[in-house]
Amino acid sequence: MKVQSIIATATIGLMISGSALACGDSLYRAGKGVSYRTYSAPLPGNLLILGNSDGARELAAELARAGHVVRLVDNTDEMDSTLASGKFDVVIAPFSARHSVESNAAASSFLPIADAGDEEQLARQSYKEVMVPEKHEIKHYLKAIHQALKDNA
């Protein structure tokens, strides 16, 4: 009796484990693997990014892919007119443009980008979050934006 129950338990275990292996295996065989490298914004926001470099365009594209509504502008004059025409949850711009951003009421939060070193230390005296391009990846930007959106909610 004891031997029969052990054999029955082992047989049921093998049947169940075989089904579990087949579940993930079918995604691989169909060519529809699951991507774990994509980021998504739990709180999508309306973002304005100031920059005319390839890095700024890549950042804007990644943030848009994560679910944010992103507007990219090339210079401070364009940023000022864009801020005057709409409401933005977060403005991402170089630390040197802080006066222009802060003087406009359409920007709820400012996420400064500073160069490593003296500019970064100066920016950290005034702002909770400071992005440093050499140190921070897209996930750090998303985290800082998410925190700013939560603080403004």
C-alpha positions in Angstrom: 0.0 0.0 0.0 2.8 2.4 0.9 4.7 1.6 -2.2 1.6 2.1 -4.4 1.0 5.6 -2.9 4.6 6.6 -3.5 4.4 5.4 -7.1 1.1 7.2 -7.6 2.5 10.4 -6.1 5.7 10.3 -8.2 3.6 9.6 -11.4 1.3 12.6 -10.7 4.4 14.8 -10.0 6.0 13.8 -13.3 2.8 14.6 -15.2 2.4 18.0 -13.5 6.1 19.0 -14.0 5.9 18.0 -17.7 3.0 20.4 -18.2 4.9 23.2 -16.5 7.9 22.8 -18.7 5.7 22.9 -21.8 4.1 26.2 -20.8 7.2 28.4 -21.2 8.6 26.2 -23.9 5.7 27.1 -26.3 6.6 30.8 -26.2 10.1 30.0 -27.3 9.1 27.7 -30.1 6.6 30.2 -31.5 9.2 32.9 -31.6 7.2 35.1 -29.2 9.5 35.3 -26.2 8.7 37.6 -23.3 10.9 40.7 -23.1 11.9 41.7 -19.5 14.1 44.6 -20.6 11.3 47.1 -21.4 10.4 49.8 -19.0 7.0 51.1 -18.4 5.8 54.2 -16.6 3.3 53.4 -13.8 2.3 57.1 -13.8 2.5 58.4 -17.3 3.2 62.1 -17.4 3.5 65.1 -19.8 7.2 65.8 -20.2 9.2 68.6 -21.8 12.8 67.9 -22.7 15.3 70.6 -23.6 18.2 69.3 -25.8 19.4 69.1 -29.3 21.9 66.2 -29.0 21.6 62.5 -29.9 21.4 61.7 -26.2 18.4 64.0 -25.7 16.6 62.4 -28.7 17.3 58.9 -27.4 16.1 59.9 -23.9 12.9 61.4 -25.4 12.3 58.2 -27.5 12.8 55.9 -24.5 10.6 57.9 -22.2 7.9 57.9 -24.9 8.3 54.2 -25.3 7.8 53.8 -21.6 4.4 55.6 -21.8 5.1 59.2 -21.2 3.9 62.0 -23.5 7.1 63.7 -24.5 7.9 67.0 -26.2 11.5 67.7 -27.3 12.6 71.3 -27.9 16.0 72.5 -29.2 16.6 75.8 -27.4 15.5 77.9 -24.4 13.4 80.3 -26.6 11.4 77.3 -27.9 11.2 75.9 -24.4 9.8 79.2 -23.1 7.1 79.4 -25.8 6.2 75.7 -25.3 5.9 76.1 -21.6 3.7 79.2 -22.1 1.4 77.2 -24.4 0.8 74.1 -22.2 1.1 72.4 -18.8 3.9 70.0 -18.2 4.3 67.7 -15.3 8.1 67.5 -15.5 10.7 69.5 -17.4 14.0 67.9 -18.1 16.7 70.4 -19.0 20.3 71.3 -18.3 21.0 72.8 -14.9 22.1 76.0 -16.7 18.4 76.5 -17.9 17.0 76.4 -14.4 16.1 80.1 -14.3 14.0 79.9 -17.5 12.2 76.8 -16.2 11.5 78.1 -12.7 10.2 81.4 -14.0 7.4 79.6 -15.8 4.3 78.4 -13.9 3.5 75.7 -16.5 6.3 73.5 -15.2 5.3 71.5 -12.1 8.7 69.9 -11.5 12.2 70.5 -12.8 14.6 67.6 -13.3 18.0 69.2 -13.9 20.8 67.5 -15.9 24.2 68.4 -14.6 27.8 67.5 -15.5 29.6 65.5 -13.0 31.7 67.6 -10.6 31.1 71.1 -9.5 27.9 71.6 -11.4 26.4 68.4 -10.0 27.3 69.5 -6.4 25.8 73.0 -7.0 22.6 71.4 -8.4 22.2 69.0 -5.5 22.1 72.0 -3.1 18.9 73.2 -4.7 17.2 70.0 -6.1 16.2 66.7 -4.7 17.0 64.8 -7.9 19.8 65.6 -10.3 20.6 63.6 -13.4 24.2 63.1 -14.5 24.4 61.7 -18.0 27.6 59.7 -17.4 26.1 58.0 -14.4 22.4 57.6 -15.0 20.5 55.3 -17.4 16.9 55.4 -18.5 15.7 53.5 -15.4 17.1 56.3 -13.2 15.3 58.9 -15.2 12.0 56.9 -15.0 12.4 56.6 -11.2 13.1 60.3 -10.8 10.1 61.2 -13.0 7.8 58.8 -11.2 8.8 60.3 -7.8 8.2 63.8 -9.2 4.7 62.8 -10.4 3.9 61.1 -7.1 5.0 64.3 -5.2 2.8 66.5 -7.4 -0.3 64.2 -7.2 
